[in-house]
Amino acid sequence: MEFRQILITGGAGFVGSNLSVSLKEAFPSVAVTAFDNLKRRGSELNLARLRGHGIQFVHGDVRCWEDVEQWPAFDLLIDCSAEPSVQAGLDASPLPVIANNLIGTIHCMEAARRNNAALLFLSTSRVYPIAPLNRLAVFEEPTRFRWTGEESLPGFSVEGIAEEFPLDGPRSLYGATKLASELLLQEYAFSYRMPVLINRCGILTGPWQMGKVDQGVVTLWVARHAFDRELTYCGYGGHGKQLRDMLHTSDLFDLLCRQLARPSAWDGRIYNVGGGRAVCASLMELTAVCRELTGKTIDIRSRPETSPVDLRIYVTDHRRATADFGWRPQRAVHDILSDIYSWLQARRSDLRDILA
């Protein structure tokens, strides 16, 4: 790997801390700096973990240019900082999500330009518009919705949603800020010949995720079972049949290592990154696995009303990343949930108040 000084924004968060630790373990001679404002409850638990791996931590806010100007020198910036909730701004001002996800990324790309550095941007599958996704024909099975696959649309097949899926239409404030960031990053790649690569991620999950109702649902599902707290199936009749694919952060790191070894790919191109058809589950199916792992059956309520930003199905078509990097996810749904449960059990006292 040609990069020797890596800075990760959101570095004490779920994805950022896991990538920081994995990079340091895989490349001990590389200097890794984690930058974070510690806003997310539970992120402070990562500080000792980062320190134990020899990772420098810098406290600050990516929205504040004065903080960004104080960064140490770097040759690769991995932008993991975000307001990650698709519900952000729906019932309040949109300014916080815009500041986090657009202004913050603008600060990142300008800092990378001034350092002559490369930039890897973790974007989201939520850049794809809601209405066209929800218009795709489905049939209902006992435990999940499934696409029929009968439509002939660019970027859609039974494999999932590919990079060519049409982008016309509303997608949520969260998705809009990430798409705007993508467009600006491609302009920086073109105008300044900055090495840029964009990964549009679906649901990322695994240990060290402080899951909430609106973000981190897989960890939340395991935690509520582990701590005997109730859950709710929300939307689409309240039956828990919405389907999502998921990706363990260790599989994301495997892809990152392959991307770091291919500098020719860093020209602003975009990859859809997720577990795909082989690693997907509905909420109802997550419940079944959680019951098996924990031996517990908890109360699950039903709320039939559907949020305007919810999706019946989203599954990633990751075949471009597979073709270009020889990569595919290795961890199945049961493996992911088992890994999360083991982490919860090992740190039960620390996590009870945060995740219960």
Secondary structure, 3 states (H helix, E strand, C coil): CCCCEEEEECCCCHHHHHHHHHHHHHCCCCEEEEEECCCCCCHHHHHHHHHHCCCEEEECCCCCHHHHCCCCCCCEEEECCCCCCCCCCCCCCCHHHHHHHHHHHHHHHHHHHHCCCEEEEEEEHHHCCHHHHHHCCEEECCCCEEECCCCCCCCEECCEECCCCCCCCCCCHHHHHHHHHHHHHHHHHHHHCCCEEEEEECEEECCCCCCECCECHHHHHHHHHHCCCCEEEECHHHCCCCEEEEEEHHHHHHHHHHHHCCHHHCEEEEEEECCCHHHEEEHHHHHHHHHHHHCCCCCEEEECCCCCCCCCEECECCHHHHHHHCCCCCCCHHHHHHHHHHHHHHCHHHHHHHHC
